Amino acid sequence: MNPLPTLAVIGGTGALGGGLAKRWAKAGYPVILGSRDAAKAAEAAKELPGARGLSNADAAKAGDIVIVAVPYSNHKAILAEIKDAAQGKIVVDTTVPLVPPKVGTVHIPDGSAAVQAQRILGDGVKVVSACQNVSAHKLHKDAAIDCDVLVCGDDKDARETVIGLIGALGMRGLHAGPIANSLAAEAMTSLLISINKRYKIDGAGIRITGEPASAGSA
């Protein structure tokens, strides 16, 4: 029996969701790809060891931890779709409120995407914000990713669990405070997009300098 939690990646057929799923599957986690098109998810899952594909709601129901990796335009609708299935679970929200065509301009409506997710899913769900500043195409490569991941959430233990998942991706996750702080991480994505464009960088990330006294400190 696999002691690792089953990860349901909602949006698992997309660039970011697919990259996350690929790395977690390689690390030995049981992975479920969720999609509005269950057949599409099942087809994509054939490329990952031990993975399976289901509809979004069924994936959220079957997963121990739910990861939401969807475009902001579909965010609220998909959260409503998985709300019942997500109760009692950790939901990792990677969403960035990008508004095309000006994706290099910060747009943070009504708190942040993660704050909206917590509001929509309710108190029965522990929402944790993470992975907004990770280049999707780099997740699909086998090379190490030179990037830290800011992890925000109101529940410290839930944040710690997600930091463990970030480690399995090959990156360092850092406690970055309550869910309200996700605003800063989400805004950073537009800054990085602008930096990529101006300096021709292939997927800029962030690094926190200095050495922590305790890796598990909040």
C-alpha positions as a Markdown table, in Angstrom:
| # | Residue | x | y | z |
|---|---|---|---|---|
| 1 | Met | 0.0 | 0.0 | 0.0 |
| 2 | Asn | 1.4 | 3.4 | -1.0 |
| 3 | Pro | 1.9 | 5.5 | 2.1 |
| 4 | Leu | 1.9 | 8.7 | 0.1 |
| 5 | Pro | -1.3 | 10.7 | -0.3 |
| 6 | Thr | -3.2 | 10.6 | -3.6 |
| 7 | Leu | -2.9 | 13.9 | -5.4 |
| 8 | Ala | -5.8 | 15.1 | -7.6 |
| 9 | Val | -4.6 | 17.7 | -10.0 |
| 10 | Ile | -7.5 | 19.7 | -11.3 |
| 11 | Gly | -6.5 | 21.0 | -14.7 |
| 12 | Gly | -4.1 | 18.2 | -15.0 |
| 13 | Thr | -4.2 | 18.2 | -18.8 |
| 14 | Gly | -2.9 | 21.8 | -18.9 |
| 15 | Ala | 0.7 | 23.0 | -19.0 |
| 16 | Leu | 1.1 | 23.8 | -15.3 |
| 17 | Gly | -1.1 | 21.0 | -14.0 |
| 18 | Gly | 0.5 | 18.5 | -16.3 |
| 19 | Gly | 4.0 | 19.5 | -15.3 |
| 20 | Leu | 3.2 | 19.2 | -11.6 |
| 21 | Ala | 1.5 | 15.8 | -12.1 |
| 22 | Lys | 4.5 | 14.5 | -14.1 |
| 23 | Arg | 7.0 | 15.4 | -11.3 |
| 24 | Trp | 4.8 | 14.1 | -8.5 |
| 25 | Ala | 4.2 | 10.8 | -10.4 |
| 26 | Lys | 7.9 | 10.5 | -10.9 |
| 27 | Ala | 8.4 | 11.0 | -7.2 |
| 28 | Gly | 6.1 | 8.1 | -6.5 |
| 29 | Tyr | 2.9 | 9.8 | -5.6 |
| 30 | Pro | -0.4 | 8.3 | -6.8 |
| 31 | Val | -1.8 | 11.0 | -9.2 |
| 32 | Ile | -5.2 | 11.6 | -10.6 |
| 33 | Leu | -5.6 | 14.0 | -13.5 |
| 34 | Gly | -8.9 | 16.0 | -13.4 |
| 35 | Ser | -10.5 | 17.7 | -16.4 |
| 36 | Arg | -13.9 | 18.8 | -17.6 |
| 37 | Asp | -13.4 | 16.2 | -20.2 |
| 38 | Ala | -12.8 | 12.9 | -18.4 |
| 39 | Ala | -11.8 | 11.1 | -21.6 |
| 40 | Lys | -9.1 | 13.7 | -22.3 |
| 41 | Ala | -7.9 | 13.3 | -18.7 |
| 42 | Ala | -7.8 | 9.5 | -19.1 |
| 43 | Glu | -5.8 | 9.8 | -22.3 |
| 44 | Ala | -3.3 | 12.2 | -20.7 |
| 45 | Ala | -2.9 | 9.9 | -17.7 |
| 46 | Lys | -1.5 | 7.1 | -19.9 |
| 47 | Glu | 1.7 | 9.1 | -20.1 |
| 48 | Leu | 2.3 | 9.0 | -16.3 |
| 49 | Pro | 3.2 | 5.9 | -14.3 |
| 50 | Gly | 0.2 | 4.7 | -12.2 |
| 51 | Ala | -1.9 | 7.8 | -13.0 |
| 52 | Arg | -5.6 | 7.8 | -13.9 |
| 53 | Gly | -7.9 | 10.5 | -15.4 |
| 54 | Leu | -11.3 | 11.5 | -14.2 |
| 55 | Ser | -13.7 | 14.4 | -14.4 |
| 56 | Asn | -12.9 | 17.3 | -12.1 |
| 57 | Ala | -15.5 | 16.5 | -9.5 |
| 58 | Asp | -14.6 | 12.7 | -9.5 |
| 59 | Ala | -10.9 | 13.5 | -9.2 |
| 60 | Ala | -11.4 | 15.8 | -6.3 |
| 61 | Lys | -13.5 | 13.2 | -4.6 |
| 62 | Ala | -10.9 | 10.5 | -5.1 |
| 63 | Gly | -7.9 | 12.5 | -4.1 |
| 64 | Asp | -6.5 | 13.0 | -0.6 |
| 65 | Ile | -5.1 | 16.4 | -1.5 |
| 66 | Val | -6.5 | 18.5 | -4.3 |
| 67 | Ile | -4.4 | 20.8 | -6.5 |
| 68 | Val | -6.1 | 23.5 | -8.6 |
| 69 | Ala | -4.1 | 24.5 | -11.7 |
| 70 | Val | -6.6 | 26.2 | -14.0 |
| 71 | Pro | -6.8 | 29.5 | -15.8 |
| 72 | Tyr | -8.3 | 32.4 | -13.8 |
| 73 | Ser | -11.1 | 32.7 | -16.3 |
| 74 | Asn | -12.3 | 29.2 | -15.2 |
| 75 | His | -11.3 | 29.4 | -11.6 |
| 76 | Lys | -14.6 | 30.2 | -9.9 |
| 77 | Ala | -16.7 | 27.8 | -12.0 |
| 78 | Ile | -14.3 | 24.9 | -11.3 |
| 79 | Leu | -14.1 | 25.7 | -7.6 |
| 80 | Ala | -17.9 | 25.5 | -7.5 |
| 81 | Glu | -17.7 | 22.2 | -9.3 |
| 82 | Ile | -15.4 | 20.6 | -6.8 |
| 83 | Lys | -16.6 | 22.3 | -3.6 |
| 84 | Asp | -18.6 | 19.3 | -2.2 |
| 85 | Ala | -15.9 | 16.8 | -3.0 |
| 86 | Ala | -13.1 | 19.0 | -1.5 |
| 87 | Gln | -14.6 | 19.3 | 2.0 |
| 88 | Gly | -12.3 | 18.2 | 4.8 |
| 89 | Lys | -9.2 | 18.3 | 2.5 |
| 90 | Ile | -6.3 | 20.5 | 1.7 |
| 91 | Val | -6.7 | 22.4 | -1.6 |
| 92 | Val | -3.6 | 23.8 | -3.1 |
| 93 | Asp | -4.5 | 26.7 | -5.3 |
| 94 | Thr | -1.8 | 27.7 | -8.0 |
| 95 | Thr | -4.1 | 30.2 | -9.8 |
| 96 | Val | -2.8 | 33.6 | -10.9 |
| 97 | Pro | -5.4 | 36.2 | -11.9 |
| 98 | Leu | -3.8 | 37.1 | -15.3 |
| 99 | Val | -6.0 | 39.1 | -17.6 |
| 100 | Pro | -4.9 | 38.8 | -21.3 |
| 101 | Pro | -3.6 | 40.5 | -23.2 |
| 102 | Lys | -1.9 | 42.5 | -20.4 |
| 103 | Val | -0.5 | 39.5 | -18.5 |
| 104 | Gly | 2.6 | 41.5 | -17.5 |
| 105 | Thr | 0.4 | 43.9 | -15.5 |
| 106 | Val | -0.6 | 43.0 | -12.0 |
| 107 | His | -4.4 | 42.4 | -11.6 |
| 108 | Ile | -5.5 | 41.3 | -8.1 |
| 109 | Pro | -9.3 | 41.5 | -7.8 |
| 110 | Asp | -11.2 | 41.0 | -4.5 |
| 111 | Gly | -8.2 | 40.0 | -2.2 |
| 112 | Ser | -6.5 | 37.4 | -4.4 |
| 113 | Ala | -7.4 | 34.2 | -6.3 |
| 114 | Ala | -6.5 | 32.1 | -3.2 |
| 115 | Val | -8.6 | 34.3 | -0.9 |
| 116 | Gln | -11.5 | 33.9 | -3.3 |
| 117 | Ala | -10.9 | 30.1 | -3.3 |
| 118 | Gln | -11.1 | 30.0 | 0.5 |
| 119 | Arg | -14.3 | 32.0 | 0.4 |
| 120 | Ile | -15.9 | 29.8 | -2.3 |
| 121 | Leu | -14.9 | 26.5 | -0.8 |
| 122 | Gly | -15.7 | 27.4 | 2.8 |
| 123 | Asp | -14.3 | 26.7 | 6.2 |
| 124 | Gly | -14.4 | 23.0 | 5.7 |
| 125 | Val | -11.5 | 23.2 | 3.3 |
| 126 | Lys | -7.9 | 24.3 | 4.1 |
| 127 | Val | -6.7 | 26.3 | 1.1 |
| 128 | Val | -3.0 | 26.7 | 0.6 |
| 129 | Ser | -1.5 | 29.0 | -2.1 |
| 130 | Ala | 1.6 | 27.8 | -3.9 |
| 131 | Cys | 3.5 | 27.5 | -7.2 |
| 132 | Gln | 2.4 | 30.7 | -8.9 |
| 133 | Asn | 6.0 | 31.7 | -9.7 |
| 134 | Val | 7.1 | 28.3 | -11.2 |
| 135 | Ser | 7.7 | 28.1 | -14.9 |
| 136 | Ala | 5.3 | 25.5 | -16.3 |
| 137 | His | 7.5 | 24.4 | -19.2 |
| 138 | Lys | 10.4 | 23.8 | -16.7 |
| 139 | Leu | 8.3 | 21.4 | -14.7 |
| 140 | His | 8.1 | 19.2 | -17.8 |
| 141 | Lys | 11.9 | 18.9 | -18.1 |
| 142 | Asp | 14.1 | 16.6 | -16.1 |
| 143 | Ala | 16.5 | 19.3 | -15.0 |
| 144 | Ala | 16.5 | 20.9 | -11.6 |
| 145 | Ile | 14.5 | 24.1 | -11.2 |
| 146 | Asp | 16.3 | 27.0 | -9.6 |
| 147 | Cys | 13.3 | 28.5 | -7.8 |
| 148 | Asp | 11.8 | 28.8 | -4.4 |
| 149 | Val | 8.1 | 28.5 | -3.8 |
| 150 | Leu | 6.1 | 30.7 | -1.4 |
| 151 | Val | 3.5 | 28.8 | 0.5 |
| 152 | Cys | 0.6 | 30.8 | 2.1 |
| 153 | Gly | -2.3 | 29.5 | 4.1 |
| 154 | Asp | -4.1 | 30.0 | 7.4 |
| 155 | Asp | -3.4 | 26.5 | 8.7 |
| 156 | Lys | 0.3 | 26.0 | 9.6 |
| 157 | Asp | 0.1 | 22.1 | 9.4 |
| 158 | Ala | -1.5 | 22.4 | 5.9 |
| 159 | Arg | 1.3 | 24.7 | 4.8 |
| 160 | Glu | 3.8 | 22.2 | 6.1 |
| 161 | Thr | 2.2 | 19.4 | 4.2 |
| 162 | Val | 2.3 | 21.4 | 1.0 |
| 163 | Ile | 6.0 | 22.3 | 1.6 |
| 164 | Gly | 6.6 | 18.5 | 1.6 |
| 165 | Leu | 4.9 | 18.3 | -1.8 |
| 166 | Ile | 7.1 | 21.1 | -3.1 |
| 167 | Gly | 10.2 | 19.3 | -2.0 |
| 168 | Ala | 9.0 | 16.3 | -4.0 |
| 169 | Leu | 9.0 | 18.6 | -7.1 |
| 170 | Gly | 12.6 | 19.3 | -6.5 |
| 171 | Met | 12.2 | 22.8 | -5.1 |
| 172 | Arg | 12.3 | 24.5 | -1.7 |
| 173 | Gly | 9.0 | 25.6 | -0.3 |
| 174 | Leu | 8.9 | 28.3 | 2.3 |
| 175 | His | 6.2 | 29.3 | 4.9 |
| 176 | Ala | 5.1 | 32.8 | 3.7 |
| 177 | Gly | 2.3 | 33.4 | 6.2 |
| 178 | Pro | -1.6 | 33.4 | 6.0 |
| 179 | Ile | -3.7 | 33.1 | 2.9 |
| 180 | Ala | -4.0 | 36.9 | 2.6 |
| 181 | Asn | -0.3 | 37.0 | 1.7 |
| 182 | Ser | -0.9 | 35.0 | -1.4 |
| 183 | Leu | -1.7 | 38.4 | -3.0 |
| 184 | Ala | 2.1 | 39.1 | -3.1 |
| 185 | Ala | 3.0 | 35.8 | -4.7 |
| 186 | Glu | 0.2 | 36.1 | -7.3 |
| 187 | Ala | 1.3 | 39.6 | -8.2 |
| 188 | Met | 4.9 | 38.5 | -8.6 |
| 189 | Thr | 3.9 | 36.4 | -11.6 |
| 190 | Ser | 3.2 | 39.4 | -13.7 |
| 191 | Leu | 6.5 | 41.0 | -12.6 |
| 192 | Leu | 8.3 | 37.8 | -13.7 |
| 193 | Ile | 6.5 | 37.8 | -17.0 |
| 194 | Ser | 7.6 | 41.4 | -17.6 |
| 195 | Ile | 11.2 | 40.5 | -16.6 |
| 196 | Asn | 11.2 | 37.5 | -18.9 |
| 197 | Lys | 10.1 | 39.6 | -21.8 |
| 198 | Arg | 12.5 | 42.5 | -21.2 |
| 199 | Tyr | 15.6 | 40.5 | -20.5 |
| 200 | Lys | 14.9 | 37.4 | -22.6 |
| 201 | Ile | 15.0 | 35.1 | -19.6 |
| 202 | Asp | 13.6 | 31.6 | -20.0 |
| 203 | Gly | 11.2 | 31.3 | -17.1 |
| 204 | Ala | 12.5 | 33.6 | -14.3 |
| 205 | Gly | 11.9 | 32.4 | -10.8 |
| 206 | Ile | 12.5 | 33.7 | -7.3 |
| 207 | Arg | 15.1 | 32.9 | -4.6 |
| 208 | Ile | 14.9 | 33.9 | -1.0 |
| 209 | Thr | 18.4 | 34.8 | 0.2 |
| 210 | Gly | 19.9 | 33.9 | 3.6 |
| 211 | Glu | 20.0 | 30.7 | 5.6 |
| 212 | Pro | 16.9 | 29.9 | 7.8 |
| 213 | Ala | 17.6 | 29.0 | 11.4 |
| 214 | Ser | 15.0 | 26.3 | 11.2 |
| 215 | Ala | 13.6 | 24.9 | 8.0 |
| 216 | Gly | 10.3 | 24.1 | 9.7 |
| 217 | Ser | 9.7 | 27.5 | 11.3 |
| 218 | Ala | 6.5 | 29.3 | 10.5 |
